């Protein structure tokens, strides 16, 4: 099988979508080296990373880079051309992973990874440019894609709700997994929290942006402190996203700016240390396609308080405290409760490790390869005009 696979978001600045594509293609190369893999460092024109590695970082006998473009304009010209499929060598599979979708293909089976449509649920969570670009890609997938990979059951159901014309027999749930392959790693303490003892801080991981709900989390934390909760600082580990320019003012108005540590971007080693050494991992996101910070925290034994929203209960199972992300008081009370009950906190940590073991990249990659086989054995939904 000749597999063309979008790796455009797997560069050094990768986030959730990039980690999914990176780990999935690496696992497929490892378990199915007999296939030919063409990896596309640029894919479409919606997402473009000029710092993608010049040389292919994925090793294998039958693994090569596909066309590389050095500007967004040349990428657009190539990927919107009616000849792009032939220029790629008409692979058996063309798999999109960055929200952009090609037009219909003549021969190749077009597979599209669907993450989420949070931008449709609440437009205020993102910018107009990002909202329009993402929706254009997702909509085009509903017309052009032969098969859809959804990263959770919640995402699958939402896709079919919005696009009921797409056949539910051609959409598969294939879960992401942790980016960390070794659960015994201890990590490295970030400099930003020097002096804070191990087990002596609350943790939230993720880009600071409206959808991740850090405003309500800090409201709950302020109430926790006012109610006499142990003065463990709240560590926000993640870069600043959009529409949060006044977040520092919000912290100051709450009177907790000295108790909240914003680390900015952290390395993988630092993130492991944070997961392993936090008192609990707090993840109140309003909407997720999956929720990797929940799974990765559980992998390293973090007691977890998280959201009932969207896909996250699929990840957390029965191993976390699940709360309405809009109910600030319930978050305050949960923090007070486990701060006062170390046994409950430790039991959550043990349950977390067991739950994390349910997710495995080799299992997910095997499911994807099986879906490719099924796609090739089935007729295309429709051919290009």
C-alpha positions as CSV (number, residue, x, y, z in Angstrom):
1,X,0.0,0.0,0.0
2,X,1.2,3.5,-0.8
3,X,0.2,5.8,2.0
4,X,0.4,9.6,1.6
5,X,0.3,11.2,5.0
6,X,0.0,14.8,6.1
7,X,2.8,15.7,8.7
8,X,2.5,19.5,8.2
9,X,1.8,20.1,11.9
10,X,4.5,17.8,13.4
11,X,7.3,20.4,13.5
12,X,9.0,21.7,16.7
13,X,5.9,23.9,17.6
14,X,3.4,21.0,17.4
15,X,0.3,20.9,19.5
16,X,-2.5,18.3,19.8
17,X,-3.1,17.8,16.1
18,X,0.6,17.6,15.4
19,X,1.2,15.1,18.2
20,X,-1.6,12.9,16.8
21,X,-0.1,12.9,13.3
22,X,3.4,12.4,14.6
23,X,2.7,9.5,16.8
24,X,0.3,7.8,14.4
25,X,2.7,7.8,11.4
26,X,5.6,6.7,13.6
27,X,3.6,3.8,15.0
28,X,2.4,2.8,11.5
29,X,6.0,2.8,10.2
30,X,7.1,0.6,13.1
31,X,4.3,-2.0,12.8
32,X,3.9,-2.0,9.0
33,X,7.3,-1.4,7.4
34,X,6.2,-3.2,4.2
35,X,4.0,-0.2,3.1
36,X,5.4,2.8,1.2
37,X,5.0,6.1,3.1
38,X,5.1,9.5,1.5
39,X,5.0,12.2,4.2
40,X,3.9,15.7,3.2
41,X,5.7,18.4,5.2
42,X,3.3,21.0,3.7
43,X,-0.3,20.2,3.1
44,X,-2.8,22.7,1.7
45,X,-2.6,26.4,2.5
46,X,-4.6,26.8,5.7
47,X,-1.7,25.7,8.0
48,X,1.9,26.4,6.9
49,X,5.0,25.9,9.0
50,X,8.1,27.4,7.3
51,X,10.3,25.8,10.0
52,X,9.4,22.2,9.2
53,X,12.6,20.1,9.1
54,X,14.2,20.2,5.7
55,X,15.2,16.5,6.0
56,X,12.7,13.8,6.7
57,X,12.9,12.9,10.4
58,X,11.1,9.6,10.1
59,X,13.3,6.7,9.3
60,X,12.4,3.6,7.4
61,X,13.2,1.7,4.2
62,X,10.1,2.8,2.4
63,X,9.6,6.2,3.9
64,X,10.2,9.4,2.0
65,X,9.2,13.1,2.1
66,X,6.6,14.2,-0.5
67,X,6.7,17.6,-2.1
68,X,8.1,20.3,0.2
69,X,7.1,23.9,-0.3
70,X,9.0,26.9,1.1
71,X,6.2,29.4,0.9
72,X,2.4,29.3,1.5
73,X,1.9,30.6,-2.0
74,X,3.7,27.7,-3.6
75,X,1.9,25.2,-1.3
76,X,-1.4,26.7,-2.3
77,X,-0.6,26.5,-6.0
78,X,0.4,22.8,-5.7
79,X,-2.4,21.5,-3.5
80,X,-5.3,23.3,-5.3
81,X,-4.1,22.1,-8.7
82,X,-6.2,19.5,-10.5
83,X,-3.0,17.7,-11.2
84,X,-1.8,17.4,-7.5
85,X,-3.0,13.8,-7.2
86,X,-1.0,12.7,-10.2
87,X,2.0,14.8,-9.1
88,X,1.9,12.8,-5.8
89,X,2.1,9.5,-7.7
90,X,-1.6,8.7,-7.1
91,X,-1.1,7.1,-3.7
92,X,-3.6,4.6,-2.5
93,X,-4.3,6.8,0.5
94,X,-4.1,10.6,1.0
95,X,-4.6,11.4,4.7
96,X,-5.3,14.9,5.8
97,X,-4.4,15.9,9.4
98,X,-4.5,19.7,9.7
99,X,-8.2,20.7,9.1
100,X,-7.6,21.5,5.4
101,X,-9.2,19.1,3.0
102,X,-8.3,18.5,-0.7
103,X,-10.9,18.5,-3.4
104,X,-12.2,15.1,-4.6
105,X,-9.6,12.7,-5.8
106,X,-9.9,10.5,-8.9
107,X,-8.3,7.3,-7.5
108,X,-6.7,7.9,-4.1
109,X,-8.9,7.3,-1.1
110,X,-9.1,10.6,0.8
111,X,-9.0,10.1,4.5
112,X,-9.6,13.1,6.8
113,X,-8.8,13.3,10.6
114,X,-11.6,15.2,12.3
115,X,-10.6,16.7,15.7
116,X,-13.5,18.9,16.8
117,X,-15.7,21.8,15.9
118,X,-15.5,23.9,19.0
119,X,-15.4,27.0,16.8
120,X,-18.9,26.1,15.7
121,X,-20.2,25.5,19.2
122,X,-19.0,28.9,20.4
123,X,-17.6,31.4,17.9
124,X,-16.2,33.6,20.6
125,X,-13.6,30.9,21.5
126,X,-11.4,31.7,18.5
127,X,-10.7,34.3,15.9
128,X,-12.8,34.8,12.8
129,X,-9.9,33.9,10.5
130,X,-9.3,30.6,12.3
131,X,-13.0,29.9,12.6
132,X,-13.6,30.3,8.9
133,X,-10.5,28.4,7.8
134,X,-11.3,25.4,10.1
135,X,-14.9,25.3,9.0
136,X,-14.1,25.5,5.3
137,X,-11.8,22.4,5.7
138,X,-14.3,20.4,7.7
139,X,-17.2,21.2,5.4
140,X,-15.1,20.3,2.4
141,X,-14.2,17.0,4.0
142,X,-17.9,16.2,4.3
143,X,-18.2,16.5,0.5
144,X,-14.8,15.2,-0.7
145,X,-13.5,12.7,1.9
146,X,-14.0,9.0,1.4
147,X,-13.5,8.2,5.1
148,X,-13.3,10.2,8.3
149,X,-11.2,9.4,11.4
150,X,-12.8,10.9,14.5
151,X,-10.6,11.2,17.6
152,X,-13.5,10.5,20.0
153,X,-17.1,9.2,20.0
154,X,-18.2,12.7,20.9
155,X,-16.4,14.1,17.9
156,X,-17.9,11.4,15.7
157,X,-21.4,12.2,16.9
158,X,-21.0,15.9,16.4
159,X,-19.7,15.5,12.9
160,X,-22.7,13.4,11.9
161,X,-25.0,15.8,13.6
162,X,-23.6,18.7,11.5
163,X,-23.2,16.7,8.3
164,X,-26.0,14.1,8.3
165,X,-25.3,13.4,4.6
166,X,-22.0,11.7,5.4
167,X,-22.4,7.9,5.8
168,X,-21.9,6.8,9.4
169,X,-20.4,3.6,8.1
170,X,-17.4,5.6,6.8
171,X,-16.4,7.3,10.0
172,X,-14.2,5.5,12.6
173,X,-13.2,6.5,16.1
174,X,-9.5,6.1,16.5
175,X,-8.2,7.5,19.8
176,X,-5.1,9.6,20.3
177,X,-2.7,8.4,23.0
178,X,0.0,10.1,25.1
179,X,3.0,11.5,23.4
180,X,5.1,10.0,26.2
181,X,6.1,6.4,25.5
182,X,8.0,5.8,28.8
183,X,5.8,6.2,32.0
184,X,8.9,5.8,34.2
185,X,10.4,9.2,33.3
186,X,10.8,11.6,36.1
187,X,11.2,14.8,34.1
188,X,12.8,18.1,35.0
189,X,11.6,20.8,37.3
190,X,10.7,24.0,35.4
191,X,12.7,27.1,36.6
192,X,9.5,29.0,36.8
193,X,8.4,27.0,39.9
194,X,11.7,26.9,41.8
195,X,11.0,26.8,45.5
196,X,7.5,25.2,45.2
197,X,7.7,21.8,46.8
198,X,6.8,18.5,45.1
199,X,3.1,17.8,45.6
200,X,2.5,21.4,46.7
201,X,0.7,22.9,43.7
202,X,-2.4,22.7,41.6
203,X,-1.7,22.2,37.9
204,X,-3.5,23.3,34.7
205,X,-2.0,22.4,31.3
206,X,-3.0,24.0,28.0
207,X,-2.9,27.2,26.0
208,X,-4.5,30.0,28.0
209,X,-7.5,30.8,25.9
210,X,-11.3,31.1,26.4
211,X,-12.2,27.5,25.4
212,X,-9.8,26.1,28.0
213,X,-11.7,28.0,30.7
214,X,-8.9,29.3,32.9
215,X,-11.0,32.3,33.9
216,X,-13.5,30.2,35.7
217,X,-10.7,28.0,37.1
218,X,-9.0,31.0,38.6
219,X,-12.4,32.2,40.0
220,X,-12.8,28.8,41.7
221,X,-9.2,29.0,43.0
222,X,-9.8,32.4,44.4
223,X,-12.9,31.1,46.3
224,X,-10.8,28.1,47.4
225,X,-8.2,30.4,49.0
226,X,-10.9,32.6,50.5
227,X,-12.5,29.5,52.1
228,X,-9.3,28.6,53.9
229,X,-7.9,26.0,51.5
230,X,-4.2,25.2,51.9
231,X,-2.2,27.9,50.1
232,X,-0.9,25.7,47.2
233,X,-0.2,27.9,44.2
234,X,-2.0,27.3,40.9
235,X,0.5,26.6,38.1
236,X,-0.8,27.4,34.5
237,X,1.5,25.5,32.1
238,X,1.0,26.7,28.6
239,X,1.5,29.6,26.2
240,X,-0.9,32.5,25.8
241,X,-3.5,32.0,23.2
242,X,-6.0,34.4,21.6
243,X,-8.6,36.6,23.2
244,X,-7.0,36.6,26.7
245,X,-5.1,39.9,26.7
246,X,-6.7,41.0,29.9
247,X,-6.1,37.8,31.8
248,X,-3.5,39.3,34.1
249,X,-5.9,42.1,35.0
250,X,-8.5,39.4,35.9
251,X,-6.0,37.8,38.3
252,X,-5.2,41.1,39.9
253,X,-8.9,41.9,40.3
254,X,-9.3,38.5,42.1
255,X,-6.3,39.3,44.3
256,X,-4.5,36.1,43.4
257,X,-1.8,37.3,41.0
258,X,0.9,36.3,43.5
259,X,-0.6,32.8,43.9
260,X,-0.8,32.0,40.2
261,X,2.3,30.9,38.3
262,X,2.2,31.2,34.5
263,X,5.1,29.2,33.2
264,X,4.6,29.8,29.5
265,X,5.6,27.1,27.1
266,X,7.2,24.1,28.9
267,X,9.4,21.3,27.4
268,X,8.3,17.7,27.5
269,X,10.7,17.0,30.3
270,X,9.2,19.9,32.3
271,X,5.7,18.8,31.6
272,X,6.4,15.3,32.8
273,X,7.7,16.7,36.1
274,X,4.7,18.9,36.5
275,X,2.3,16.0,36.0
276,X,4.2,13.7,38.3
277,X,4.6,16.3,41.1
278,X,1.3,18.3,41.2
279,X,-1.2,17.8,43.9
280,X,-3.8,17.4,41.3
281,X,-4.3,18.1,37.6
282,X,-7.2,20.5,37.0
283,X,-8.7,20.5,33.4
284,X,-12.0,22.5,33.2
285,X,-12.1,22.9,29.4
286,X,-15.4,23.8,27.9
287,X,-15.1,21.7,24.8
288,X,-12.5,19.1,23.5
289,X,-12.1,16.7,20.6
290,X,-10.2,14.5,23.0
291,X,-8.3,16.1,25.9
292,X,-4.7,15.0,25.9
293,X,-3.6,16.8,29.1
294,X,-6.1,14.6,31.0
295,X,-4.6,11.4,29.6
296,X,-1.0,12.4,29.9
297,X,-1.5,13.6,33.5
298,X,-3.1,10.3,34.3
299,X,-0.2,8.4,32.7
300,X,2.1,9.9,35.4
301,X,-0.3,9.4,38.3
302,X,-1.8,12.8,38.6
303,X,-5.1,12.9,40.6
304,X,-7.5,14.6,38.1
305,X,-10.4,16.9,38.4
306,X,-11.9,17.5,34.9
307,X,-14.9,18.4,32.9
308,X,-18.1,16.6,32.0
309,X,-18.0,18.4,28.6
310,X,-17.8,16.7,25.2
311,X,-15.2,13.9,24.8
312,X,-13.3,14.2,28.1
313,X,-15.4,11.6,30.1
314,X,-14.3,9.1,27.4
315,X,-10.7,9.8,28.4
316,X,-11.1,10.0,32.1
317,X,-13.5,7.1,32.6
318,X,-14.2,6.5,36.3
319,X,-10.7,7.6,37.3
320,X,-11.4,11.3,37.8
321,X,-13.7,13.7,39.5
322,X,-16.0,15.0,36.7
323,X,-17.6,18.4,37.1
324,X,-19.7,20.9,35.1
325,X,-17.1,23.3,33.7
326,X,-19.5,26.2,34.2
327,X,-20.2,25.5,37.9
328,X,-17.4,27.5,39.6
329,X,-18.6,26.5,43.1
330,X,-18.4,22.8,42.4
331,X,-14.7,23.2,41.4
332,X,-14.0,25.1,44.6
333,X,-15.6,22.5,46.7
334,X,-13.8,19.6,44.9
335,X,-10.5,21.3,45.5
336,X,-11.2,21.9,49.2
337,X,-12.3,18.3,49.5
338,X,-9.3,16.6,48.1
339,X,-6.9,19.1,49.6
340,X,-8.3,17.9,53.0
341,X,-8.3,14.2,52.1
342,X,-4.9,13.0,51.0
343,X,-6.2,9.4,50.8
344,X,-8.8,10.3,48.2
345,X,-6.2,12.2,46.2
346,X,-3.8,9.2,46.3
347,X,-6.6,6.8,45.2
348,X,-7.4,9.0,42.3
349,X,-3.7,8.9,41.2
350,X,-3.7,5.1,41.3
351,X,-6.9,4.9,39.3
352,X,-5.5,7.4,36.8
353,X,-2.5,5.2,35.9
354,X,-4.8,2.2,35.3
355,X,-7.1,4.3,33.1
356,X,-4.2,5.6,31.0
357,X,-3.2,2.1,30.2
358,X,-6.4,1.7,28.1
359,X,-4.8,3.9,25.4
360,X,-2.0,2.6,23.2
361,X,-0.5,4.0,19.9
362,X,0.2,0.6,18.4
363,X,-3.5,-0.3,18.9
364,X,-4.6,2.9,17.3
365,X,-2.2,2.6,14.4
366,X,-3.4,-0.9,13.8
367,X,-7.0,0.3,13.7
368,X,-6.0,3.0,11.2
369,X,-4.2,0.5,8.9
370,X,-7.3,-1.7,9.0
371,X,-9.4,1.2,8.0
372,X,-7.1,1.9,5.1
373,X,-7.6,-1.7,3.9
374,X,-11.4,-1.3,4.2
375,X,-11.2,2.0,2.3
376,X,-9.3,0.4,-0.6
377,X,-11.8,-2.5,-0.7
378,X,-14.7,-0.1,-0.9
379,X,-15.7,2.2,-3.8
380,X,-15.0,5.8,-3.5
381,X,-17.8,8.0,-2.3
382,X,-17.5,10.1,-5.5
383,X,-14.8,10.9,-8.0
384,X,-13.5,14.3,-9.1
385,X,-15.3,16.1,-11.7
